[in-house]
Amino acid sequence: MPLTERGAFQLPEAADYLSLSLTVVRRLIKRGLIRRLPGIRHVVITKAECDRFLREQEDLAKLAA
């Protein structure tokens, strides 16, 4: 079963979902702004984590406006 059906993305899929480059997603993970699943060889990010990040960005944009 593909990860997307399980509610998770590998790094390139997560970058597409977030409309960001791979480099930016890697930087966000390194800075702790996006959490990846621990203990997995490949970078895997849950859909819920991507949605949480997007919601926070929308909230920040509303505060800045």
PyRosetta script that sets phi, psi and omega in degrees:
from pyrosetta import init, pose_from_sequence

init()
pose = pose_from_sequence("MPLTERGAFQLPEAADYLSLSLTVVRRLIKRGLIRRLPGIRHVVITKAECDRFLREQEDLAKLAA")
pose.set_psi(1, 127.4)
pose.set_omega(1, 179.5)
pose.set_phi(2, -62.0)
pose.set_psi(2, 151.6)
pose.set_omega(2, -180.0)
pose.set_phi(3, -58.8)
pose.set_psi(3, -35.9)
pose.set_omega(3, -177.3)
pose.set_phi(4, -62.9)
pose.set_psi(4, -30.6)
pose.set_omega(4, 176.6)
pose.set_phi(5, -74.8)
pose.set_psi(5, -21.7)
pose.set_omega(5, 177.5)
pose.set_phi(6, -88.4)
pose.set_psi(6, -5.9)
pose.set_omega(6, 179.8)
pose.set_phi(7, 89.1)
pose.set_psi(7, 31.1)
pose.set_omega(7, 179.0)
pose.set_phi(8, -143.1)
pose.set_psi(8, 158.7)
pose.set_omega(8, -179.0)
pose.set_phi(9, -128.1)
pose.set_psi(9, 145.8)
pose.set_omega(9, 165.1)
pose.set_phi(10, -79.3)
pose.set_psi(10, 169.5)
pose.set_omega(10, -172.3)
pose.set_phi(11, -52.4)
pose.set_psi(11, -49.7)
pose.set_omega(11, -179.4)
pose.set_phi(12, -63.0)
pose.set_psi(12, -37.4)
pose.set_omega(12, 178.8)
pose.set_phi(13, -67.6)
pose.set_psi(13, -40.1)
pose.set_omega(13, 178.5)
pose.set_phi(14, -64.1)
pose.set_psi(14, -40.6)
pose.set_omega(14, 178.5)
pose.set_phi(15, -61.8)
pose.set_psi(15, -43.2)
pose.set_omega(15, 177.0)
pose.set_phi(16, -63.0)
pose.set_psi(16, -44.3)
pose.set_omega(16, -178.7)
pose.set_phi(17, -61.5)
pose.set_psi(17, -38.6)
pose.set_omega(17, -178.6)
pose.set_phi(18, -86.4)
pose.set_psi(18, -6.1)
pose.set_omega(18, -176.6)
pose.set_phi(19, 58.8)
pose.set_psi(19, 43.9)
pose.set_omega(19, 178.3)
pose.set_phi(20, -128.2)
pose.set_psi(20, 163.8)
pose.set_omega(20, 176.4)
pose.set_phi(21, -79.2)
pose.set_psi(21, 162.8)
pose.set_omega(21, 177.2)
pose.set_phi(22, -59.5)
pose.set_psi(22, -40.7)
pose.set_omega(22, -178.8)
pose.set_phi(23, -61.7)
pose.set_psi(23, -43.7)
pose.set_omega(23, -179.2)
pose.set_phi(24, -65.5)
pose.set_psi(24, -42.2)
pose.set_omega(24, 179.0)
pose.set_phi(25, -63.3)
pose.set_psi(25, -42.0)
pose.set_omega(25, 177.1)
pose.set_phi(26, -60.2)
pose.set_psi(26, -41.6)
pose.set_omega(26, 179.0)
pose.set_phi(27, -64.8)
pose.set_psi(27, -40.9)
pose.set_omega(27, 179.3)
pose.set_phi(28, -64.4)
pose.set_psi(28, -37.7)
pose.set_omega(28, 176.6)
pose.set_phi(29, -65.3)
pose.set_psi(29, -45.9)
pose.set_omega(29, -179.6)
pose.set_phi(30, -61.1)
pose.set_psi(30, -37.2)
pose.set_omega(30, 179.3)
pose.set_phi(31, -79.5)
pose.set_psi(31, -8.4)
pose.set_omega(31, 178.3)
pose.set_phi(32, 85.0)
pose.set_psi(32, 11.8)
pose.set_omega(32, -179.8)
pose.set_phi(33, -83.0)
pose.set_psi(33, -22.3)
pose.set_omega(33, 172.4)
pose.set_phi(34, -128.3)
pose.set_psi(34, 132.2)
pose.set_omega(34, -179.3)
pose.set_phi(35, -100.2)
pose.set_psi(35, 132.5)
pose.set_omega(35, 175.6)
pose.set_phi(36, -97.2)
pose.set_psi(36, 163.8)
pose.set_omega(36, 176.5)
pose.set_phi(37, -70.9)
pose.set_psi(37, 131.8)
pose.set_omega(37, -176.8)
pose.set_phi(38, -78.0)
pose.set_psi(38, 154.0)
pose.set_omega(38, 171.7)
pose.set_phi(39, 72.2)
pose.set_psi(39, 17.1)
pose.set_omega(39, 178.9)
pose.set_phi(40, -112.9)
pose.set_psi(40, 137.8)
pose.set_omega(40, -176.2)
pose.set_phi(41, -59.4)
pose.set_psi(41, -44.9)
pose.set_omega(41, 179.9)
pose.set_phi(42, -93.0)
pose.set_psi(42, 155.7)
pose.set_omega(42, 177.0)
pose.set_phi(43, -73.7)
pose.set_psi(43, 119.4)
pose.set_omega(43, 178.2)
pose.set_phi(44, -128.2)
pose.set_psi(44, 129.7)
pose.set_omega(44, -178.8)
pose.set_phi(45, -124.1)
pose.set_psi(45, 132.2)
pose.set_omega(45, -179.9)
pose.set_phi(46, -72.8)
pose.set_psi(46, 154.3)
pose.set_omega(46, 176.9)
pose.set_phi(47, -63.2)
pose.set_psi(47, -37.9)
pose.set_omega(47, 179.0)
pose.set_phi(48, -61.0)
pose.set_psi(48, -38.4)
pose.set_omega(48, 178.2)
pose.set_phi(49, -67.2)
pose.set_psi(49, -40.6)
pose.set_omega(49, 176.5)
pose.set_phi(50, -62.7)
pose.set_psi(50, -44.0)
pose.set_omega(50, 179.3)
pose.set_phi(51, -63.9)
pose.set_psi(51, -39.3)
pose.set_omega(51, 177.9)
pose.set_phi(52, -61.4)
pose.set_psi(52, -45.4)
pose.set_omega(52, 179.3)
pose.set_phi(53, -61.0)
pose.set_psi(53, -45.2)
pose.set_omega(53, 179.9)
pose.set_phi(54, -63.2)
pose.set_psi(54, -40.1)
pose.set_omega(54, 177.7)
pose.set_phi(55, -62.4)
pose.set_psi(55, -43.5)
pose.set_omega(55, 179.3)
pose.set_phi(56, -62.4)
pose.set_psi(56, -38.6)
pose.set_omega(56, 178.9)
pose.set_phi(57, -66.3)
pose.set_psi(57, -38.6)
pose.set_omega(57, 177.0)
pose.set_phi(58, -64.9)
pose.set_psi(58, -41.7)
pose.set_omega(58, 179.6)
pose.set_phi(59, -63.1)
pose.set_psi(59, -41.6)
pose.set_omega(59, 178.0)
pose.set_phi(60, -64.6)
pose.set_psi(60, -38.5)
pose.set_omega(60, 179.6)
pose.set_phi(61, -65.7)
pose.set_psi(61, -37.5)
pose.set_omega(61, 179.3)
pose.set_phi(62, -67.6)
pose.set_psi(62, -38.1)
pose.set_omega(62, 178.9)
pose.set_phi(63, -67.6)
pose.set_psi(63, -34.5)
pose.set_omega(63, -178.1)
pose.set_phi(64, -75.0)
pose.set_psi(64, -23.1)
pose.set_omega(64, -176.0)
pose.set_phi(65, -77.2)
pose.dump_pdb("model.pdb")
